[in-house]
Amino acid sequence: MLGILGWVLVLVGTIWLVVTAVQTGADTKDKVIWGLVNFFCQPLGGIIFYVMKKQGMIPLILVIAGWIVMVVGGGMNFSMGNLPTN
């Protein structure tokens, strides 16, 4: 259950960061580059965006908190050792 909550937090924070990047971009090229970086490279892209633009602290915190909750909840557990066998 925590894994799902983590994914939701990451998704909401990522979308929020993409919208923030598009709103704060100087020109179209800047908006597209920062939007793509924030969409595909979370949380590192969000950290870089915040350091460079000083915008988007709250959605960045959501993304980082989502990753932490997801890992604690087992959302990143790729091992197949715990699957039930029939």
N, CA, C and O atoms as a GROMACS GRO file, in nm:
protein
  344
    1MET      N    1   0.082  -0.120   0.000
    1MET     CA    2   0.000   0.000   0.000
    1MET      C    3   0.086   0.127   0.000
    1MET      O    4   0.055   0.225  -0.067
    2LEU      N    5   0.197   0.123   0.077
    2LEU     CA    6   0.286   0.239   0.079
    2LEU      C    7   0.353   0.260  -0.056
    2LEU      O    8   0.378   0.373  -0.096
    3GLY      N    9   0.381   0.150  -0.126
    3GLY     CA   10   0.440   0.162  -0.258
    3GLY      C   11   0.351   0.238  -0.354
    3GLY      O   12   0.399   0.320  -0.432
    4ILE      N   13   0.222   0.212  -0.348
    4ILE     CA   14   0.127   0.282  -0.435
    4ILE      C   15   0.119   0.430  -0.397
    4ILE      O   16   0.116   0.516  -0.485
    5LEU      N   17   0.115   0.458  -0.267
    5LEU     CA   18   0.113   0.598  -0.223
    5LEU      C   19   0.239   0.670  -0.269
    5LEU      O   20   0.233   0.786  -0.311
    6GLY      N   21   0.353   0.603  -0.262
    6GLY     CA   22   0.477   0.662  -0.310
    6GLY      C   23   0.473   0.694  -0.458
    6GLY      O   24   0.515   0.802  -0.499
    7TRP      N   25   0.422   0.600  -0.539
    7TRP     CA   26   0.411   0.624  -0.683
    7TRP      C   27   0.319   0.742  -0.712
    7TRP      O   28   0.346   0.822  -0.802
    8VAL      N   29   0.210   0.755  -0.635
    8VAL     CA   30   0.118   0.867  -0.655
    8VAL      C   31   0.187   0.999  -0.622
    8VAL      O   32   0.172   1.097  -0.695
    9LEU      N   33   0.262   1.002  -0.512
    9LEU     CA   34   0.335   1.124  -0.476
    9LEU      C   35   0.438   1.161  -0.582
    9LEU      O   36   0.451   1.278  -0.618
   10VAL      N   37   0.510   1.061  -0.633
   10VAL     CA   38   0.609   1.087  -0.739
   10VAL      C   39   0.538   1.141  -0.864
   10VAL      O   40   0.586   1.236  -0.925
   11LEU      N   41   0.428   1.080  -0.901
   11LEU     CA   42   0.354   1.123  -1.020
   11LEU      C   43   0.303   1.267  -1.006
   11LEU      O   44   0.319   1.348  -1.098
   12VAL      N   45   0.242   1.297  -0.893
   12VAL     CA   46   0.189   1.432  -0.870
   12VAL      C   47   0.303   1.534  -0.869
   12VAL      O   48   0.292   1.640  -0.931
   13GLY      N   49   0.412   1.503  -0.799
   13GLY     CA   50   0.525   1.594  -0.794
   13GLY      C   51   0.589   1.615  -0.930
   13GLY      O   52   0.630   1.726  -0.964
   14THR      N   53   0.599   1.507  -1.008
   14THR     CA   54   0.658   1.518  -1.142
   14THR      C   55   0.573   1.604  -1.233
   14THR      O   56   0.626   1.691  -1.303
   15ILE      N   57   0.444   1.582  -1.233
   15ILE     CA   58   0.355   1.664  -1.316
   15ILE      C   59   0.362   1.810  -1.273
   15ILE      O   60   0.366   1.900  -1.357
   16TRP      N   61   0.364   1.833  -1.144
   16TRP     CA   62   0.373   1.969  -1.091
   16TRP      C   63   0.504   2.035  -1.134
   16TRP      O   64   0.504   2.152  -1.171
   17LEU      N   65   0.615   1.960  -1.129
   17LEU     CA   66   0.743   2.015  -1.173
   17LEU      C   67   0.744   2.044  -1.323
   17LEU      O   68   0.802   2.145  -1.365
   18VAL      N   69   0.682   1.959  -1.403
   18VAL     CA   70   0.676   1.983  -1.547
   18VAL      C   71   0.596   2.110  -1.574
   18VAL      O   72   0.637   2.192  -1.657
   19VAL      N   73   0.485   2.127  -1.507
   19VAL     CA   74   0.403   2.248  -1.525
   19VAL      C   75   0.482   2.371  -1.480
   19VAL      O   76   0.478   2.474  -1.547
   20THR      N   77   0.552   2.362  -1.369
   20THR     CA   78   0.633   2.473  -1.321
   20THR      C   79   0.743   2.507  -1.421
   20THR      O   80   0.770   2.625  -1.446
   21ALA      N   81   0.806   2.405  -1.478
   21ALA     CA   82   0.912   2.428  -1.576
   21ALA      C   83   0.858   2.497  -1.700
   21ALA      O   84   0.923   2.587  -1.754
   22VAL      N   85   0.742   2.456  -1.745
   22VAL     CA   86   0.682   2.517  -1.864
   22VAL      C   87   0.641   2.662  -1.834
   22VAL      O   88   0.655   2.749  -1.920
   23GLN      N   89   0.592   2.687  -1.716
   23GLN     CA   90   0.549   2.823  -1.681
   23GLN      C   91   0.666   2.918  -1.662
   23GLN      O   92   0.653   3.037  -1.689
   24THR      N   93   0.781   2.868  -1.616
   24THR     CA   94   0.893   2.956  -1.586
   24THR      C   95   0.996   2.964  -1.697
   24THR      O   96   1.093   3.038  -1.686
   25GLY      N   97   0.978   2.888  -1.804
   25GLY     CA   98   1.074   2.891  -1.913
   25GLY      C   99   1.077   3.025  -1.985
   25GLY      O  100   0.974   3.090  -2.001
   26ALA      N  101   1.197   3.065  -2.027
   26ALA     CA  102   1.213   3.194  -2.095
   26ALA      C  103   1.160   3.190  -2.238
   26ALA      O  104   1.094   3.282  -2.283
   27ASP      N  105   1.191   3.082  -2.308
   27ASP     CA  106   1.142   3.066  -2.445
   27ASP      C  107   1.096   2.922  -2.464
   27ASP      O  108   1.102   2.841  -2.372
   28THR      N  109   1.050   2.892  -2.583
   28THR     CA  110   0.994   2.759  -2.609
   28THR      C  111   1.097   2.649  -2.590
   28THR      O  112   1.067   2.544  -2.534
   29LYS      N  113   1.220   2.673  -2.637
   29LYS     CA  114   1.324   2.573  -2.623
   29LYS      C  115   1.354   2.545  -2.476
   29LYS      O  116   1.369   2.429  -2.436
   30ASP      N  117   1.361   2.649  -2.395
   30ASP     CA  118   1.386   2.635  -2.252
   30ASP      C  119   1.272   2.558  -2.185
   30ASP      O  120   1.297   2.472  -2.100
   31LYS      N  121   1.149   2.589  -2.222
   31LYS     CA  122   1.033   2.521  -2.165
   31LYS      C  123   1.034   2.372  -2.199
   31LYS      O  124   1.008   2.289  -2.112
   32VAL      N  125   1.064   2.338  -2.325
   32VAL     CA  126   1.064   2.198  -2.367
   32VAL      C  127   1.175   2.120  -2.299
   32VAL      O  128   1.153   2.009  -2.252
   33ILE      N  129   1.295   2.178  -2.294
   33ILE     CA  130   1.408   2.108  -2.233
   33ILE      C  131   1.382   2.082  -2.085
   33ILE      O  132   1.398   1.969  -2.038
   34TRP      N  133   1.342   2.184  -2.011
   34TRP     CA  134   1.317   2.164  -1.868
   34TRP      C  135   1.197   2.074  -1.844
   34TRP      O  136   1.197   1.996  -1.748
   35GLY      N  137   1.096   2.082  -1.927
   35GLY     CA  138   0.981   1.992  -1.913
   35GLY      C  139   1.021   1.846  -1.932
   35GLY      O  140   0.979   1.760  -1.855
   36LEU      N  141   1.102   1.819  -2.035
   36LEU     CA  142   1.147   1.681  -2.060
   36LEU      C  143   1.241   1.632  -1.951
   36LEU      O  144   1.232   1.516  -1.909
   37VAL      N  145   1.332   1.718  -1.906
   37VAL     CA  146   1.423   1.678  -1.798
   37VAL      C  147   1.345   1.644  -1.673
   37VAL      O  148   1.373   1.544  -1.606
   38ASN      N  149   1.246   1.726  -1.640
   38ASN     CA  150   1.167   1.700  -1.520
   38ASN      C  151   1.076   1.578  -1.535
   38ASN      O  152   1.044   1.513  -1.436
   39PHE      N  153   1.036   1.547  -1.655
   39PHE     CA  154   0.949   1.431  -1.674
   39PHE      C  155   1.028   1.300  -1.670
   39PHE      O  156   0.984   1.204  -1.607
   40PHE      N  157   1.142   1.296  -1.735
   40PHE     CA  158   1.214   1.171  -1.751
   40PHE      C  159   1.323   1.145  -1.647
   40PHE      O  160   1.366   1.031  -1.633
   41CYS      N  161   1.368   1.246  -1.576
   41CYS     CA  162   1.486   1.231  -1.490
   41CYS      C  163   1.458   1.265  -1.344
   41CYS      O  164   1.535   1.339  -1.282
   42GLN      N  165   1.352   1.214  -1.288
   42GLN     CA  166   1.322   1.243  -1.148
   42GLN      C  167   1.393   1.145  -1.058
   42GLN      O  168   1.406   1.028  -1.097
   43PRO      N  169   1.439   1.183  -0.943
   43PRO     CA  170   1.436   1.314  -0.880
   43PRO      C  171   1.555   1.403  -0.918
   43PRO      O  172   1.555   1.522  -0.884
   44LEU      N  173   1.656   1.348  -0.986
   44LEU     CA  174   1.774   1.427  -1.019
   44LEU      C  175   1.741   1.548  -1.106
   44LEU      O  176   1.797   1.656  -1.085
   45GLY      N  177   1.652   1.532  -1.202
   45GLY     CA  178   1.612   1.645  -1.288
   45GLY      C  179   1.546   1.755  -1.208
   45GLY      O  180   1.568   1.873  -1.235
   46GLY      N  181   1.465   1.718  -1.110
   46GLY     CA  182   1.400   1.817  -1.025
   46GLY      C  183   1.499   1.892  -0.938
   46GLY      O  184   1.485   2.012  -0.916
   47ILE      N  185   1.600   1.820  -0.888
   47ILE     CA  186   1.702   1.885  -0.807
   47ILE      C  187   1.781   1.985  -0.891
   47ILE      O  188   1.806   2.097  -0.847
   48ILE      N  189   1.821   1.943  -1.011
   48ILE     CA  190   1.895   2.033  -1.100
   48ILE      C  191   1.810   2.154  -1.137
   48ILE      O  192   1.859   2.267  -1.138
   49PHE      N  193   1.682   2.130  -1.168
   49PHE     CA  194   1.592   2.242  -1.201
   49PHE      C  195   1.582   2.339  -1.085
   49PHE      O  196   1.587   2.461  -1.106
   50TYR      N  197   1.568   2.289  -0.964
   50TYR     CA  198   1.556   2.378  -0.848
   50TYR      C  199   1.684   2.458  -0.826
   50TYR      O  200   1.678   2.577  -0.798
   51VAL      N  201   1.800   2.393  -0.839
   51VAL     CA  202   1.926   2.463  -0.820
   51VAL      C  203   1.946   2.571  -0.926
   51VAL      O  204   1.993   2.680  -0.896
   52MET      N  205   1.909   2.540  -1.050
   52MET     CA  206   1.931   2.635  -1.159
   52MET      C  207   1.828   2.748  -1.160
   52MET      O  208   1.864   2.864  -1.185
   53LYS      N  209   1.702   2.717  -1.134
   53LYS     CA  210   1.594   2.816  -1.150
   53LYS      C  211   1.538   2.870  -1.019
   53LYS      O  212   1.465   2.969  -1.020
   54LYS      N  213   1.569   2.806  -0.906
   54LYS     CA  214   1.514   2.845  -0.776
   54LYS      C  215   1.362   2.844  -0.776
   54LYS      O  216   1.298   2.932  -0.717
   55GLN      N  217   1.305   2.746  -0.843
   55GLN     CA  218   1.159   2.730  -0.852
   55GLN      C  219   1.127   2.581  -0.827
   55GLN      O  220   1.207   2.494  -0.860
   56GLY      N  221   1.011   2.554  -0.771
   56GLY     CA  222   0.962   2.417  -0.762
   56GLY      C  223   1.007   2.339  -0.641
   56GLY      O  224   1.027   2.218  -0.650
   57MET      N  225   1.025   2.405  -0.526
   57MET     CA  226   1.070   2.334  -0.406
   57MET      C  227   0.964   2.238  -0.353
   57MET      O  228   0.997   2.125  -0.316
   58ILE      N  229   0.838   2.279  -0.349
   58ILE     CA  230   0.733   2.193  -0.294
   58ILE      C  231   0.712   2.068  -0.380
   58ILE      O  232   0.705   1.959  -0.324
   59PRO      N  233   0.701   2.079  -0.513
   59PRO     CA  234   0.687   1.955  -0.590
   59PRO      C  235   0.812   1.868  -0.583
   59PRO      O  236   0.802   1.745  -0.591
   60LEU      N  237   0.929   1.927  -0.569
   60LEU     CA  238   1.051   1.848  -0.553
   60LEU      C  239   1.047   1.770  -0.422
   60LEU      O  240   1.087   1.653  -0.418
   61ILE      N  241   0.999   1.832  -0.316
   61ILE     CA  242   0.985   1.762  -0.188
   61ILE      C  243   0.885   1.648  -0.203
   61ILE      O  244   0.905   1.541  -0.146
   62LEU      N  245   0.777   1.670  -0.278
   62LEU     CA  246   0.680   1.562  -0.302
   62LEU      C  247   0.745   1.444  -0.374
   62LEU      O  248   0.721   1.328  -0.338
   63VAL      N  249   0.826   1.471  -0.475
   63VAL     CA  250   0.892   1.365  -0.550
   63VAL      C  251   0.987   1.287  -0.460
   63VAL      O  252   0.985   1.164  -0.459
   64ILE      N  253   1.069   1.357  -0.384
   64ILE     CA  254   1.164   1.290  -0.296
   64ILE      C  255   1.092   1.210  -0.188
   64ILE      O  256   1.130   1.096  -0.159
   65ALA      N  257   0.988   1.268  -0.129
   65ALA     CA  258   0.910   1.196  -0.028
   65ALA      C  259   0.842   1.074  -0.090
   65ALA      O  260   0.834   0.969  -0.027
   66GLY      N  261   0.794   1.088  -0.212
   66GLY     CA  262   0.732   0.975  -0.281
   66GLY      C  263   0.830   0.861  -0.303
   66GLY      O  264   0.795   0.744  -0.283
   67TRP      N  265   0.953   0.893  -0.344
   67TRP     CA  266   1.055   0.789  -0.362
   67TRP      C  267   1.085   0.720  -0.230
   67TRP      O  268   1.100   0.598  -0.225
   68ILE      N  269   1.096   0.798  -0.122
   68ILE     CA  270   1.124   0.739   0.009
   68ILE      C  271   1.010   0.648   0.053
   68ILE      O  272   1.034   0.535   0.096
   69VAL      N  273   0.887   0.695   0.041
   69VAL     CA  274   0.771   0.614   0.080
   69VAL      C  275   0.762   0.489  -0.007
   69VAL      O  276   0.729   0.381   0.042
   70MET      N  277   0.791   0.503  -0.136
   70MET     CA  278   0.783   0.390  -0.227
   70MET      C  279   0.887   0.284  -0.190
   70MET      O  280   0.855   0.164  -0.190
   71VAL      N  281   1.009   0.325  -0.160
   71VAL     CA  282   1.113   0.229  -0.124
   71VAL      C  283   1.081   0.163   0.009
   71VAL      O  284   1.099   0.042   0.024
   72VAL      N  285   1.034   0.240   0.107
   72VAL     CA  286   0.998   0.183   0.237
   72VAL      C  287   0.882   0.085   0.221
   72VAL      O  288   0.878  -0.018   0.288
   73GLY      N  289   0.788   0.117   0.134
   73GLY     CA  290   0.672   0.031   0.113
   73GLY      C  291   0.696  -0.088   0.022
   73GLY      O  292   0.605  -0.167  -0.001
   74GLY      N  293   0.817  -0.102  -0.029
   74GLY     CA  294   0.849  -0.216  -0.113
   74GLY      C  295   0.814  -0.197  -0.259
   74GLY      O  296   0.810  -0.294  -0.334
   75GLY      N  297   0.788  -0.074  -0.302
   75GLY     CA  298   0.752  -0.049  -0.439
   75GLY      C  299   0.864  -0.070  -0.539
   75GLY      O  300   0.839  -0.085  -0.658
   76MET      N  301   0.987  -0.072  -0.492
   76MET     CA  302   1.101  -0.092  -0.580
   76MET      C  303   1.158  -0.233  -0.566
   76MET      O  304   1.267  -0.260  -0.616
   77ASN      N  305   1.088  -0.322  -0.500
   77ASN     CA  306   1.137  -0.457  -0.478
   77ASN      C  307   1.114  -0.539  -0.604
   77ASN      O  308   1.001  -0.576  -0.634
   78PHE      N  309   1.221  -0.566  -0.677
   78PHE     CA  310   1.211  -0.639  -0.802
   78PHE      C  311   1.243  -0.786  -0.785
   78PHE      O  312   1.244  -0.860  -0.884
   79SER      N  313   1.269  -0.830  -0.663
   79SER     CA  314   1.304  -0.971  -0.646
   79SER      C  315   1.178  -1.055  -0.656
   79SER      O  316   1.070  -1.015  -0.612
   80MET      N  317   1.193  -1.172  -0.712
   80MET     CA  318   1.078  -1.261  -0.730
   80MET      C  319   1.074  -1.367  -0.620
   80MET      O  320   0.994  -1.460  -0.629
   81GLY      N  321   1.157  -1.354  -0.519
   81GLY     CA  322   1.164  -1.455  -0.415
   81GLY      C  323   1.042  -1.460  -0.325
   81GLY      O  324   1.020  -1.562  -0.261
   82ASN      N  325   0.964  -1.357  -0.318
   82ASN     CA  326   0.850  -1.351  -0.228
   82ASN      C  327   0.717  -1.381  -0.297
   82ASN      O  328   0.611  -1.365  -0.236
   83LEU      N  329   0.720  -1.424  -0.422
   83LEU     CA  330   0.596  -1.454  -0.492
   83LEU      C  331   0.538  -1.586  -0.441
   83LEU      O  332   0.613  -1.681  -0.417
   84PRO      N  333   0.407  -1.592  -0.426
   84PRO     CA  334   0.347  -1.718  -0.384
   84PRO      C  335   0.352  -1.821  -0.497
   84PRO      O  336   0.338  -1.786  -0.614
   85THR      N  337   0.371  -1.943  -0.462
   85THR     CA  338   0.373  -2.052  -0.562
   85THR      C  339   0.251  -2.140  -0.541
   85THR      O  340   0.211  -2.167  -0.428
   86ASN      N  341   0.194  -2.184  -0.649
   86ASN     CA  342   0.076  -2.271  -0.644
   86ASN      C  343   0.109  -2.408  -0.694
   86ASN      O  344   0.022  -2.495  -0.697
   0.00000   0.00000   0.00000
